[in-house]
């Protein structure tokens, strides 16, 4: 049973990668390759949404393949994605996206820095530091550093109550 489940999981991941991520990649690359003068709002949205789906199906596909191969050899890995694009907040997103990496950063960086058991200012700094390092983990370039800082700052803004304010504003409309 475990080998059969592993094969099914591997094939599911392979299908995500080949049939969805790689196909989306063709469209995304075409949009990103357009000259600025040809980039309409519709093309920009196609590129944005297509890329978001491409990276999800690419990475979750690879993860499913790894989990499937591990199962065929008798190992069990934790799930790594839990419908992240259905998250209700940026914090919820990070609890659902690349769970193994997020857990590692929480356990080995955030908690040793003091986590949320420190002053609010120090907690916010800890979040930004963790996501700065997460950006560096993805690649030592300004793009990834900015990406990490962007997510760290948005987590801080969410913790400062912006999520409640936005939800209240949205429900009153």
C-alpha positions in Angstrom: 0.0 0.0 0.0 2.8 2.4 0.9 4.6 1.9 -2.4 1.3 2.3 -4.4 0.5 5.5 -2.5 4.0 6.8 -3.1 3.7 6.1 -6.8 0.3 7.9 -6.9 1.8 10.9 -5.0 4.8 11.0 -7.3 2.6 11.0 -10.4 0.4 13.7 -9.0 3.4 15.9 -8.4 4.8 15.0 -11.9 1.5 16.1 -13.5 1.5 19.3 -11.5 5.0 20.1 -12.7 4.7 19.0 -16.4 1.0 19.6 -17.2 0.4 22.8 -15.2 3.6 24.6 -14.1 5.5 24.1 -17.4 2.5 25.0 -19.5 1.9 28.1 -17.5 5.6 28.9 -17.8 5.3 29.3 -21.5 2.6 32.0 -21.2 4.3 33.7 -18.3 7.7 33.8 -20.1 5.9 35.3 -23.2 4.2 38.0 -21.0 7.5 38.8 -19.1 9.3 39.0 -22.5 7.0 41.7 -23.9 8.4 45.1 -24.4 7.1 47.7 -21.9 5.1 49.4 -24.7 3.2 46.2 -25.4 2.4 45.4 -21.8 -1.3 46.1 -21.3 -3.1 45.8 -17.9 -4.7 42.5 -19.1 -1.3 41.1 -20.0 0.2 42.3 -16.7 -2.6 40.5 -14.8 -2.2 37.3 -16.9 1.6 37.4 -16.1 1.0 38.0 -12.4 -1.6 35.4 -11.9 0.1 32.9 -14.2 3.4 33.3 -12.4 1.8 32.9 -8.9 0.1 29.6 -10.2 3.3 28.5 -11.9 5.5 28.8 -8.9 2.9 27.1 -6.7 2.4 24.1 -9.1 6.1 23.9 -9.8 7.2 23.8 -6.2 4.3 21.8 -4.8 4.8 19.4 -7.7 8.4 18.8 -6.8 7.3 18.4 -3.2 4.7 15.8 -4.1 7.3 13.9 -6.1 9.8 14.0 -3.1 7.0 12.8 -0.7 6.0 10.1 -3.1 9.6 8.8 -3.6 10.1 8.9 0.1 6.9 6.9 0.7 8.1 4.3 -1.8 11.3 3.9 0.3 9.4 3.7 3.6 9.8 7.3 4.8 7.1 9.8 5.7 7.7 13.5 5.1 5.4 16.3 6.4 3.1 18.1 4.0 4.7 21.2 2.6 1.7 23.1 1.2 -1.8 23.5 2.6 -3.7 25.5 0.0 -1.7 28.7 0.6 -3.6 30.8 -1.9 -6.8 30.3 0.2 -5.1 32.0 3.2 -6.9 34.7 5.1 -3.8 36.8 5.9 -0.1 37.0 5.2 0.6 35.1 8.5 -1.9 32.4 7.5 -0.2 32.2 4.0 3.2 31.5 5.6 1.7 28.8 7.8 0.5 27.1 4.6 3.3 27.8 2.1 6.6 25.8 2.2 5.8 24.6 5.7 9.1 22.8 6.2 11.1 26.0 5.5 8.8 28.2 7.5 9.0 25.7 10.4 12.8 25.6 10.2 13.1 29.4 10.3 10.6 29.5 13.2 12.4 26.9 15.2 16.1 27.8 14.5 16.0 31.6 13.9 12.8 33.2 15.2 12.5 31.4 18.5 16.3 31.7 19.4 16.0 35.5 18.6 13.3 35.6 21.3 10.3 35.0 19.0 7.2 36.8 20.2 8.2 36.5 23.9 10.0 39.8 23.8 8.8 43.4 23.5 6.5 44.2 20.6 9.3 46.2 18.9 11.8 43.3 19.3 9.1 40.8 18.0 8.7 42.9 14.9 12.4 43.1 14.4 12.6 39.3 14.7 10.0 38.9 12.0 11.8 41.2 9.6 15.2 39.5 10.3 13.7 36.1 9.7 12.2 37.1 6.4 15.4 39.0 5.4 17.3 35.7 6.0 14.6 33.7 4.2 15.1 36.0 1.2 18.9 35.4 1.3 18.2 31.7 1.6 16.3 31.9 -1.8 19.3 33.7 -3.4 21.9 36.3 -2.6 20.5 39.0 -4.8 18.7 42.3 -4.1 15.5 40.8 -5.6 15.3 38.1 -2.9 16.4 40.5 -0.2 13.7 42.9 -1.1 11.2 40.0 -1.4 12.1 38.9 2.2 11.9 42.4 3.6 8.6 42.9 1.8 7.1 39.9 3.5 8.6 40.7 6.9 7.2 44.2 6.8 3.8 43.0 5.8 3.8 40.5 8.7 4.6 43.4 11.1 1.9 45.6 9.5 -0.6 42.7 10.0 0.5 42.3 13.6 0.0 46.0 14.2 -3.7 45.6 13.5 -3.9 46.4 9.8 -5.6 43.1 9.1 -8.4 43.9 11.5 -8.8 47.4 10.1 -9.0 46.1 6.6 -11.4 43.4 7.5 -13.6 45.9 9.3 -13.5 48.3 6.4 -14.2 45.5 3.9 -17.2 44.2 5.9 -18.7 47.6 6.3 -18.8 48.2 2.5 
